[in-house]
Each structure stands twice: as C-alpha cells, then as structure tokens.
C-alpha cells in the first residue's frame, strides 16, 4: 500500500522509519507546509512536496499519515484531508476528541474513506488495554502511570521561561504508588502521589537560577501539583545525556470476581517515543487501507479496528503463529 | 442478552459468576450431560437441563458458552452447537486450532451464526498481545512466561501415578530469564531456562516416595525437560494451602526500530484462573451477539473482534472514558 506522510518533525521521521520496516508499505512522498526544498528526508529517492500538491495526488496514495500537533494542526488538517484520503492521526487532546471524531466522521463518510484518529500509545494502546480490562472485569478500576520518560510539552513550557536556553523534563512514576497498585490495593492517589517531575535546565549566563527554579515549581497545570526537582546543567551535558526521547509507562487494572482479585498490567519501555508512536500509526494505516477496501468508511479509533487488520499476516498465519 | 452455559465444572462456574456481574447479560439455563438433578448451580431460579434439550431452545438463547475440555469435548461440541447457536469456546489445543476453526466456520456459516473460538488468556488475551506487538514492531520477538500458577493438566498427570492420592503443580517462571527478557537482551532460552515446576504431592500410606518422585521428574513432555521439585505433604496441608487455582504470566515483546529498543509487557496475576477465563468468555459472548446482530457469521477468534464489541459501553462512552 502506498503511504504519504504530512509533516516531517520527530513523529514524521518515526513514521518514515516504520514504513521502511514494513514490507507491504511504500512511502510515496512527504508533504510539508514549509518550503519543500528545505526538507531533507531519510528515504532515498522519495520526493518532498508542498501540502498544496495533495489536491492532485488522490489516485497515487492509499493512506495519508498526518504528523501534526494536536493543538492547532490536526483539528483542521485531519477533517480536510479525510475528505480526500484514508487518514491516520495521533490526536491526543482528550477533551476535544468527541468534536474531532465528529468532524472527521462527516468528512470521511462523505468521501467514502476511513479516518482512524488518536492512534498512538496514549491515547491508543493504553486506551485499548483500559477497554479490554474493563470489558473482562466490570468490577475494578484502572490506573495509568507515565514514564520514566521525556514530556515534550513540559520541556517546552520550561524553555519559555526568561533566562532558560534549553530544558528536558522527565515524568517519573512514584515507585511506592506503582507497587501498591500492582499489589491490588486499589489506593486513592492524588496527582502528587502518582508522579514526580525531574527537570534538567540550561540557563543563560547571569540568569537568576533561584527565580527560574521557583517559576518552574509553581507553574500551574504543568508543575505546581507535583513534587518537582530542578537540576541546572550545561548545554554540553544536556546534549550528551538527555538527547533521546525515551518514554513508557503502565496501565494497571485491578479488578475482582467476588472475593478473587486479578491484576492486569500493560507496560511499555520505549527508547524512542516518536519512533514507537510512528510504528503504531503505520500499523493503523494498514488497517485503514484494508477496512476501506472492504467498503467501510467513517471515523474510527483503535476500539473499532479488529486486531487482525493491523497485521500483515493472513488469518491462517495469525491463528498458526500468534494464537 | 440471554446466555446458556454448557458444562458446569470450574470454568462453567466462572462463566456463571461473570454473567452475574454483567448487567446486560442474563443466564437462561445451565446444560449438562450428567443427570440434571445432580447439578446444583449458584444462581437462584435458573434451571439445569440435559444437553438434549438444546435442540429445542434456539429461540430462547442468544449465545451459548461451551465450557468443555479441549481434548475430547470441544472438538465435537463446538461445531455441533455452532449449527444452532452463536457459540463461544476456550479451545486451547494449539496444533488442532486450524481444523477446529474450519469445522466451526462451516457450521456457523451454514446457520448464519457466529462462533468465537479459543477465548481465554492463552490462547486469547496473550495471543492478542503477541499480535498487536508484532504488528507495531515487525523487527522483534515475543516471549511468553506462565505462572506462578497451578497447571491443572500437570496436577492431573501426577495424580495418575500409583500411590498418589492428590497433587498440585505450580508452573514458575525463572526470575533470571524474565529479567533478561525485560531488559531487552533477547536471549535464546531453552524450556528448562524459562520455567521450573513445583509439585506438592499427597501419597497413600506406605507408598514409595523416592520412586514417585523419580516417576514425576522423568515424566516425558510434562516434567523431564524442567527442573522439578517434589514436596510431599499431607492432604490437610494441601487442602489448606493449595486449594486455589491462581495463575498468570507475561507476554513480553522485545523489538526495535533501528538502533532504538522497545519492550512491551502484558502481565496477568490472577487469583482464580477459571473465574478470569470465564469473564473473558462472557465478554466474548457480548461480542458474538452484537456481531451476529449486524449480520456477520462464521468462525472468529479475538483477532477478528473489534475491541468495542466486547464492552457494554457505547462508542461515545468508550471514546470519552477509555480513550
């Protein structure tokens, strides 16, 4: 199947790498809103076009993977391209998912195409695990822990403070909280009891470090509800020790059948968040293509995708090797 | 939806308990090949019938959950009842799944019904996790560890030895092997390196314990490939300390995107294997009913079931609460 990528940041590069690992997928082109001449991609021989060219490439692309941000890009981009292509996105602004789903659904249905939204690991694989666990054991509750991993949103928030040159923020689950949930204690946990935040910050010469530390720790929504540590380091140390984008976490479901207790945990330890997320998007592109080939259309999430659609293997192969 | 249970052993009782926890499901009857008068069930007011009565109850039951054994019951039972009802089973004889699937598919299709086979945690939820992981990261390998938990098949094998009155066998993952896999080392592991087997055995007075221990440890297929420990205990101690049927385990997938490594783990810790398995079967009954209502028919596995079908919640509720 022929794939196009829109947007070439970390996630777009992750999708590109995933497509190159999938024998049944071929990258047709990368599309950018920047000057295409300024974008150098990893795959040899594949063109970079301006997004304007998408109007005229419908017959050449089976699925378009949209690698924009959830804040402003995807709410506009996904419905727009859903009217022309099967599309995949990783929309993750939770409160706006119903509206986004409705917009994509209208566009996809009218076009007779499939649009799978919110494909990633959270929302995405973590969501699936919450759903499966609740469906099996209605009497129970789920806990989601993120990290240890880099939060790009929190890192950006620190970078916006005056006197900060660069920053990397790690979200870290509190070990005692994880342990209590894994034991099936079903504790009530506050935000502060679940995660801590570690910040590594590079400042300009002469910056007031005490003031910067105070600004970080009291920042509403981002840090004020957490136990936060701030460590000032040099740009060299940040480049050397904190260049990667690792992430991960656990969905833990603690449920019961009468007096018997059961704990289900789905855990990810990822060296590269954008490459893992990109790999999920590529698998979802396979599902969208096949579901559309079967005549299905409209907006979907991973909840609506029979798992077999994600795999390159046939039903016979799946039953033989994975069941 | 109206559910019937065929077979009332540990698994049948687990399904019964699961149905009582599901507000959208109602147990219509339990069916047995024994004398129905000899079977007392937990749910008040629900009749027990002989399986012969299934011929005449098609209009009263939406889904039939088959709780027989994989060795001799299900290969005959599932195709037979698939010709009359939507059916669910937990068939787990891996080598015979293709033939079983084909038999159920022919019967279900002819009847315009759905038959979901091999619903449990392995095969079942573990299989799903192998499939999802392979679909996301084609470059990697899966490891499955079982336990610590009671293997009923191995316990039965010990009970068949002369001089043994009762026995309980625990399958236990080797901690070092688990740790190496979780670290992403991708080790090649022999059967012996992955699991040990712990046996608690009650013998008849005057039995030759040394000989029994030797017979257990050298039993082909069951024990000879494992490091096995045998502990002789009294019937009282076995009843007191080993009455439960706990189980669990982990599917660990260790994969890479180029130089970056990712570990995905799905882990179960179950107080009661039959109650958890029964809960999966009940969720699959919900899916079978809905898929059939939409006009689908034929044999399926969890690979073919869009996750949303398993949940009592609507698409809107799922996207709002679980995505």
Interface residues (C-beta under 8 A of the other chain):
Chain A: X14 X17 X18 X21 X22 X23 X94 X97 X98 X101 X118 X123 X125 X127 X128 X129 X130 X131 X132 X134 X135 X136 X137 X138 X139 X182 X184 X257 X258 X260 X261 X262 X263 X264 X265 X266 X267 X268 X269 X270 X271 X272 X275 X276 X278 X279 X280 X283 X286 X301 X302 X303 X304 X305 X306 X307 X308 X310 X311 X312 X313 X315 X316 X318 X319 X320 X322 X323
Chain B: X14 X17 X18 X21 X22 X23 X94 X97 X98 X101 X118 X123 X125 X127 X128 X129 X130 X131 X132 X134 X135 X136 X137 X138 X139 X182 X184 X257 X258 X260 X261 X262 X263 X264 X265 X266 X267 X268 X269 X270 X271 X272 X275 X276 X278 X279 X280 X283 X286 X301 X302 X303 X304 X305 X306 X307 X308 X310 X311 X312 X313 X315 X316 X318 X319 X320 X322 X323
